[in-house]
Amino acid sequence: MVLEITREIESALTPNALRVLEKRYLRRDRNGRITETPEQMFRRVARFVAQAEKQYRPEVEVDTIADEFYRAMASLEFLPNSPTLLNAGTETGQLSSCFVLPVPDSLEETFDAVKYTAMIHKSGGGIGFNVSHIRPTGSAVGEHFDAAGGPVALIHVFAGAADYIRQGGVRRGCNSVVMSVSHPDILHFINAKSNPSLLTNFYNSVSVTDDFMDKVRSGDDYCLIDPNTGRAVGSLNASAVFKRIVDQAWSTGDPGLVFIDRINRDNPTPSLGRLETITGCGEQALLPYESCNLGSINLAAMLKEKGGTLSIDFNKLARLIPIAVRFLDNVIDVNKFPVPVIERTTRLTRKIGLGVMGFADMLIQLGVSYNSTKAITMAEEIMEFISERAKEASYNLALERGVFPAWSGSIYEKRGLPMRNASCTTIAPTGTISIIAGVSSGIEPIFAAVFVRNILDGENLLEINPYFERIARERGFYSRELIEQLVTSNHLHSRKEVPEDVRKIFVTAHRVSPEWHVRIQAAFQRHIDNAVSKTVNFPKSASREDIARVFMMAWEWGLKGITVYRDRSRQSQPLCINEIGKYLIEDLFNQSQTSER
């Protein structure tokens, strides 16, 4: 089986997947020459992660486990987060994607956090910060009563450190920062990214309580609390603050909202403290100094055919999930953590985050529109199945290896349920690993049938949805003119030469109404331990009222956070429709003609 995958993996990888692997993931010698193939990369990762088995079962055949891990990755059915692919079996050895660093109101501890930021980014991780405990701008500091610079000024310090370090030597640091809506500097924080050239490697979110959201509805005021003294120092009108958040999100996409009470209702270890901070893309709430390693199942590969009809292959999913959970649990044991306190805290709860990618591509293959009640039903059914089987796998690992050390006092102790991991499931954005798998990212709808992807330090990659191309060729409406029109306009819905049923199935992100974005996210969230990384896309014509309605809807429907983006509200976008695509299409068709000669 391994030999078969080895022969087939090159053909399974798309040209863009190979480009990303060559640029970011495959090992190089000191002269910059690539020294491994994709198959060798997967084998390197599988062997390294499988070594953890010896800690629990000295007699185990590690190669057998490594083969299982290799098959899961090389078949592109499951992929771990980027640091694992980058660093497993290397000197760096840091395999986690998500970290949370506390930001105490102390100069010495703050600059410890800056040092840790550099170390984490150097090893390939992303970081979440919470600046709610920093005293407000102008507060007295020290015996000389110097004026404090405030939390927003401190964010720029962290941004400078992160910007200087490229994650794992291949990309800039990715960070998120949260501030409580009750902090006296909240208005300054809301507008912190008004200048689009500042804090480009940070995503900002306002942490709001249920009480604040209730007061937004009623129009009441709420108190501002000085974190240094714990006293009320003023008040603001909740509706006015909410309007400021909405206005800034409409203008730039920042800030988003974090529903902190909803997050803590699912806190698996309340005895260790409240969850206050989210990680880089909003998918994970962690305690100070915790980290989490993530992995995603490719739903587009979880289908079976019978009698010419495709359906979800739950038996295949059931076989894959325990392998993925074991893999992610092993990562904790073989990981080389960047800071000892992070290792201690992470091992205390052993949180993992198994999620999915390729949801939109799965729906397309099944002939289901993303914005449909059938898609909602499938989202619930799939994620409930994955969540139950992941917890079952963690339970079995607990019987084999022991419960996570902080199990006493956890929600699982109260249930009498042994668990290896305090949390098991997360929906991550799967930015680059979805490119490697050749599928749509996370649970997002497709951005477009044809688009340009801006990654790899400004390199542009042409993406043509493979299912759209196949159907277009089979049904006779594929043409260079169509592809060129789509890459510059994204108006598939108005192309009359494309059959109506095809247009309906290939609904794109901006044609999915914001309400349907939220409904899909809520469907997944109901069966996720942690949170869901997802962006609610708005067309450029969207109003501030549209965004306000979605923010309120997200809270009402039980989301843990909400991120919005109005098209072209920033100068550069990772996915776009533009004239560059015409040149890429010209190259594509020229290469096709050359190969046919």
N, C-alpha and C positions, 0 to 999 in steps of 0.2 A: 504493500500500500504506500509506504513512504517513497519508494522508487517511482511509483506512478505519479505521485504529487510532484516529486522533484522534476520529472520530465514535463509536467503540465503547468507548473507555476508561472513560467515566463509567458506563456500564451494567455494565461488568466489575467495577468497584470496589464492594465491599459498603458499606453505611452505616457500619459500624465502620471500614473502611479510609478512607473519606472523612473521618470524624471525626478519626482519627489524623493524616492528612495535613494537615487544617486546623489542628489543634492544634500540630503539631510541625514540619512540613516545608515547607509552602508559604510563600513569601516574603510579608512584610508591610511596609507603609510605616511611617513614624515614628509614626503615630497608631494603629498596631496593626491596620490594615485589610489583609485578604488581597489580594495584588496579582497572584497567578498561579494558574492552574488546574493540576490534576495533569498534563495534557498538556504544559503549559509548563514544569513542573518537570522532567519527563523530557527535554524538549528542551534545557533549560538544562544539565543534567548531560551529555547526549550531546555537545553542541557543545563544552563545555569539555574533556572528556576526550579527544575526538578531535583536539584541537589538538596533542597530542603527536606525531602522525603526521608533522608538518612537520619535526621534528628529524631524522628518518631518511630521509624521502622528500619533498624540497621540491616535487616535481611532483604529489604525490598530491592527489586531490580530497577534501578534508577533509569536505565535506558528505555524500559517499557513505559514508564511515566513520561519521559522526555518525548517518546514517539507520539503519545497521545496529545501532548501540548503542541508538538510540531504539526501534526495533522490538522488540529483546530486552527492554527494560524496560517499554515501554507495553503489550506483550502479557502482562506479568507472568510471563514465562518465566524471566527472570533479573533479580535485583535486587542492587545493591551494598550495602555496609554503610551504616548511617545517616549517618555524617559525610559521605559522598560525596553522598547525596541532599540533605543539609542545606546543604553548603558549596560544592559545585562551582559555579563561576561567580560566587561572591560575594567580598567583601573578605576574609573569613576564609580561605577556600580550603584548609582543612585537611581531608583526605579519608580519613585512616586511622582504623581502629577500635581497633587493639591497639598498646599501647606497653609496653616494659619499662624501668624505671629502676633503676640500681644503687643500693644503699644502703650506702656504705662506712662504716667505723668512724671517722668524722671529723666533727666538728661543722660545719666549713665545707662539706664536700661533702654532708653530710646536708641542710643547709638549702638548698643548691643544688637538691637533689632535691625539697624541698618547693616551691620556686619553680617548678620544671619541672612538678610535679604540677598546680599552679594553672593554668599556661599550657596544659597538655594538656587538662585538663578544660574550660577555657574554650572550647577549639576543638572539643570534642565527642568526645574519645578516652577510652578506658578504660585502666587501668594495672595492670601486675603488678609486685610488689615481692618481694624476698627479703631477709629480715632475719637470715639465718644468719651473716653476717659481723660483726654487732654484738656487742660484748663483753657478757658476762652482767651481770645486775643486781648492783650492789654492787661491781663491779670498780673498781680504782683508775683515776682519770683525771687526767692532768696532774701538774704538779710539786707541787700542793697535795694530791694524793691524794684528790680528790673521788670520791664513789661514783657509778658509772654508773647511769643510770635503767633501762637494759636495753632489749631490742628491743620488748617489748610496750608499754612506755610510748611508744616512738617510733611505733608503729603508730597510737596515738591522735593523735599530732601530724599524721601524714599524713591520718588520717580527718577531722580538723578542717578541714584545708585543702581536702580533696575535698568535704566537706559544704557548705562555704561557696560553692563554685563550682558552678553548674548546667551540665552538659555542653551546649555549644553554645547556652546560654541557655534550654534547654528541659527539662533533666533533671539529677538528681544524678549525681555521679561514681560510676562502677562500677570496683571494684578487686578484685584478689586479692593475697593475701600468703602467702608460703611460708616455713616454717622447717624446717631439717634436724632429723631426729629425734635427731641426736647433739649438738644444742646444749644446754648446761647449763640453759637456761630452758625446755626443751621442755614440761614439765608446766604451767608458767604459760601458755604459748602455747596448749596444748590447751584450757584452760579460759577463754581470753580472751573468748569470747562467751557465757559462762554467763548474763550479764545481757542479756536480749533487746533492751534499749534501747540497748546500746552497739555500736559498729562495724557499724551496720546497712548501711553502704555498702561493706563489705568481705566477701569470701569467703575463709576461711582454709583452708589445706591443709598437711599435714605431708609433707615430702619424705622418702621412705623408700627404702633401698637393698635390693637382693636379699639381701645379707647379713643385714640386719635382719629381713626377712620369713622367712628360713630360721631365724633364732633365735627368732622368734615360734613357729614350729612345734616347735623343740627345747626351748623354755623356758629358753634360756641368757641370760646377761647380755651387755650390749654397753657400749662405752665412750662417755662424754660428753667432747667435745673443746672446749676453750676456743678460739674462733676468733681471739682476740687473741694467744695464745701458741702455738697448735697442739699443746698438750699435753693428755693425758688428765687430767681433774679429777674423775673419779668414774665410776660405772657404774649402770645400771638394768637391771631384768629386762625383756627385750623383750616377753614375753607380758603383763606387767603394764601396760606403756606402751600396747600395742595395745588392751588392755581399756579403758584410760582414753579412748583415741581413740574407740572404739566407743561407750562410754557417753555421751560428749559429743555424738557424731553422732546417737545415738538421741534425745537430749534436745532438740537445737536444729538439727540438720542440718549443723553445723560441728564439727570440720573434716572435709574430705575427705582423700584420699590422692593423692600424686603419686609415681609409680614412676620415679624419676629415672634409674636405670640403663637401663630400657627406653627412655626418651626419648633418651638419649645414644647408644644403639645405632643410632638413626636420624638422628643429627646430621649434616647434609649438609656442614658446614664445620668438622670437628674441629680444624683448624689454628688457627681463631679462638678456640678455648676451649670448655669444657663448657657445655651448656645447664643453667641452674639455676632459671629463673623462668618461670612460666606467666602468661598474660594473664588479664584480668578474669573470663572464664567457663570457663577451663581448656582452651580449644581450641587454644592456640598456645604453644609454648615458644620463647622468643627470647633472643638474646644481649643484654647490657646496651646500652641506647640503641637497640635495634632497634624498628622498628614494622612492622606488616603491615596491608594492606587486604584485606578479605574480600568475597566475593560468593557468592550461592547460586542454584542452579538449582531451579526449581519442578518437582519430579517429578510432581506431580498434573497438570501440563500436558504431560507427555512421554508421552502415550498416543495410540494410533490405534485406529480401529474398522474391522473387516473382517468382513463376514458377521454383524453383530450381536454380535461378540466384541471386547473390548478387549484390547490387548497393549501392551507397552512399545515406543515408537517410537525405536529406536536410530539410525535415519537422522536424525531430528530432533535428537536429542542430539548426534550427530556434527557437525551443522551449527552448533549453538549453542556448543559448548565452545570452539572456537578464537576465536569472537567474545568470549566471556567472559574468556578468558585474555588476549587482546589488550587488552581494556578494563582489566583489573586491572593489567597491566604499564604501560599508559599513565598510570594514576593516579599511579604513582611519579614520573613525569616532570613532571606538572602540579601535583603536590601542593605546598602551602605548609606546610612542616614547622614546628612551633612552636619548635624549638631546632636550631641548626646541627649539633651533634654527632649528633642523631637523623637528620638528612638524610644526613650522611656515612655513618653506619653502615647505614642502610636501603638506600641505593644500592649499598653494597658487596655485599650478598647478594640484593637485589631479591626478597624472599620475597613470595609472594601466597598467598591461601587460598581456592580455589574449593571450595564445598561444595554442600549440597542442603537443601531444605526440602520439606514436603508429602509425606514418605515414607508416613506413616500414611494420608493421603487417597488416595494412589496405590494402596495395598493395598486400601482399602475399595472403590474403583472396580473393582479387579480381582477382588473377592470373596475376598480372601486375609486370613486372620486374622493379626494382628500377632504373636501367640504361636504360631507354627507353623514347621516346618522349611522350608516353601515361602517364607515371609517371609525366613528366613535366606539361602536360596539367591538370592532376588531382591536382597537387600542386597549380597551378595558380587558378583553379576553386574553390577549397576548401578555400584557404586563402582569395581570393577576397570576397567570400560569408561571411566568418567569419568577415572580416574587415568591410564590409558594415553593417552587422547586429550589430556588436559591436558599431559602430558609431551611428547607429540608436537608440540603447539602451541607449547610453550616452546622445544623444539628448533628448530622452524622460525623462531621469532622470534630465536633466537640466530644462526642463519645470516643473517638479515636485518639484525639490529641489533648483534650481538656478544654474547658470554657475560657473565654477571654478573661484576663485577670480582674477586671472591674465588674465582673458578672454580679457579685454581691452588691445589692442596692440598685441593680438595674431593673428595667421593666421585665426582663426575662426571669429573674429570680422570683419576682412576684407571681409569675405564671408557672413557676416550676419547670422552666424549659431550658435545658442546657443549649448554649449557642457558642460557636467558635468566634463569631464576629458580631460586634454591637450593631452594625448595620451592614446590609448586603447589597442594596440596589440604589442606583443613581442614573439619571440620564445626562450624559456629558455632551458637549457640542460636537465631538469627534471630527474636528476640522481636518487634520491631515490624515488620520487613519481611515476616514471615509474615502479620501482620494485614493489611498493605497488599495482599499477594498473595491473601489470603482462604483460606489453607491452614494445615494443621497445622504446628507449629514444628519445625524441624530434622528429626531422626529420631525424635522422641518419638511415643509413641502418643497418640491423642486423650485429653484430660483427662476429657471427658464429652461426651455427645451434646448436652446443654444445660448451660450454666454462666454464671457472671458473671465478667467480666474486670475486675480492679481496676487501672486505669492512669490516666495523665493527671492526676496530682495528686489522686487520690481519686475520679475519675469512674468510674462503674460502667457497663460495656457488656455487654449480653446477647448471648451467642453461641449460635446453634443450628446444629449441623453441617449444612451445606447438603445433603450426600448423605443424611443421616438424614431430613431433612425431606422431600426428594424421594421417597425410598422409602416413607416413612410415608404420604404423600399418595397415591402411586400404588397402594399396597396396602391403603389404607383404614383404617389404625389411627392416623392423626394426629388429635389432639384437644387442646384447651386443657388438659384435666385431665391428660393424659399429660405435656405439656410442663411444667406446674406441678409435678408429682410428680418429674420428672427434675431440675429445677433446685434442688430442696430435698433430694433424697436420693441422686441418682446411682445408683439401683438398677435400671438398665436390664436387667441380667442376670436380675432376678426379675420383670419385668413380663410376665405371661402373654399380654397382648394383643399383644405384639410377637413375631412369629414367631421360632423358635429360630435359623434361619439368619441372621436380621438381628442378633440378640443376639450371635451368635458373631463376626460381621464387625466390629461396633462395640464391640469389647472396649476398655475404658477403662484408663487408666494404673494405677489401683489394682487392677484385675482381672488385669493382666499380672503374673505372678509375678516377683520380683526376679531369679531365674535367667534368665528370658527377656529381661528388660531388658539384663542383662550379655551374653547371647548375641548380641543384635542389635548392641550397641555393639562387641563384639569382631569381628563380621562386617564392619562398616564400617572399624574400626581397621586391619584387615589390608591395606587398600588406601588408606590415608591417609598423606600425608607427615608431617603434624603430629599433632594429636590430635582427639578427639571431645568436644564439649560435650554432655553428656547427664546427666539426673538419674534415678537409680533410685528410683522411688516406692514407698514402703511404706504399707500401711494403718496407722491409728492403733494397731491391735492388735499390730503387729509387735514382736518381742522383740529384745533386744540380740544374742542369738545369731544371729538372722536377718541382722542387719547385719554381724556378724563374718564370717559365712559368705560374704556377697557381697563384702566387702573382700578376703578371701583368694581367692575365685574370680576377681576382677578381675585380681589379680596373676598368678595361674596361667594365665589366658587371654590375657595379653599386652596388657592395656589400659595406657594411659599415665597415666591418672588415673581416679578414681572419686568421684562425688558422690552422696550419698543424701539423701532427705528423707522423714521419717515424717509422714503427714498430721496437720495441726493441732499440730505441735510448735513452731510460731511463731504469734504472735497474728494477724498479717496475712499473707495469701498473695495473689500476683498472680492466681491462678485459684482459684475456690472455688464451692461449692454452698451457697446460703444463702437466707434469706427475702427478701432484697432482690430476688432474681430474680422473685418473684411480682409485685411492683409493675412491674418491667420488662416482664413478660409481659402484664400488664393493659394497659399502654400500647401494646404491640405489637398486641394483639387489638382494642383500641379504634380504633387507626389503621387497621387492616385493614377494620373495619366501616364506618368513615367513608369510606374510598376506594371501597367497594362501593356506597355509596348514590348 
